[in-house]
Amino acid sequence: MSSAVALVSARAARGLDDDMPPLLAAFAAAGAPAESADWDDPQVEWQRFDLALLRSAWDYTERLPEFLAWVERTAACTQLLNPVPVVRWNCDKHYLRDLTRAGLPVVPTDFAEPGGDAGAVLEAFLARHACDDLVVKPAVGAGSRDTRRHARTARAEILAHMGSLLAARRSAMLQPYLSGVDAHGETALVFIAGRFSHSIRKGPLLSPGAAATAALFAPEDISARAPGPDELAVGERILAQLPFGSLLYARIDLIRGTEGAPCLLELELCEPSLFFSHAAGSAARYAHAALARLSRP
């Protein structure tokens, strides 16, 4: 008897998830036809699926309590991957604090909290970092929405950006803009079932002073890339530090710091694009690894 698999998406992401076609094909080839289902569709009977795989629920950032309640309900009636504790921890980028405390190489990050003093956070950040530009973004966010690059001298603009996030009861993040990304881009490492699968290069996204994207996600310049040995070593070290065991999937976004060493920009364990079209066989690896989880207790 074949397994029933849901690839969890969102109405706003229909036709935008480039991973969906290769995944549907891969599951069909594996003898377990899958179907796309919107996480908030009340007509979906999640208990009829053997697996629910988080794919492109990319509107969750604006509806986080509702989404997390759905995650709990769905995990109670089927196998949800990645599992609930991973999703809860990873959907808010305060997790970067945990990884920094663990001694992992992370892009320096400060947080401003609703009700706090945004000006004091900014002044402390600028005193510690000599960067020409900095990035402000929400701690719960995806696709570079509400993310902007600012000159360090544009303090009124920075505070207005931070203020708009805080007024909406959203935590704001500040990170130095590492200029090496303009030439080198980011390296995204994709791991499937704890093993390195493939990686891609993401070109620079943020132009100085440009407005944040109004779309579901900002357009990306993606190409295949072989990771450097130091990048792969950092990615494996980060995965080994996580307390969740072997995850079905993980994407580790790295950027080279001021000294050229790779450091973590984001750790994507909820609903990341995995860029299957840039790595032959990767969708099949994912499908087989997902189906193998069904035999586990």
Secondary structure, DSSP 8 states (H G I E B T S, - for coil): ----EEEEE-GGGTTT-TTHHHHHHHHHHTT--EEEEETT-TT--GGG-SEEEE---TTGGGSHHHHHHHHHHHHTTSEEES-HHHHHHHTSTTHHHHHHHTT--B---EEE-TTS-HHHHHHHHHHH---SEEEEEESS--TTBT-EEEETT-HHHHHHHHHHHHHTT--EEEEE--TTHHHH-EEEEEEETTEEEEEEEE-----TT---B-SSS----EEE----HHHHHHHHHHHHH-TT-S-SEEEEEEEE-TTS-EEEEEEE-SS----GGGSTTHHHHHHHHHHHGGG--
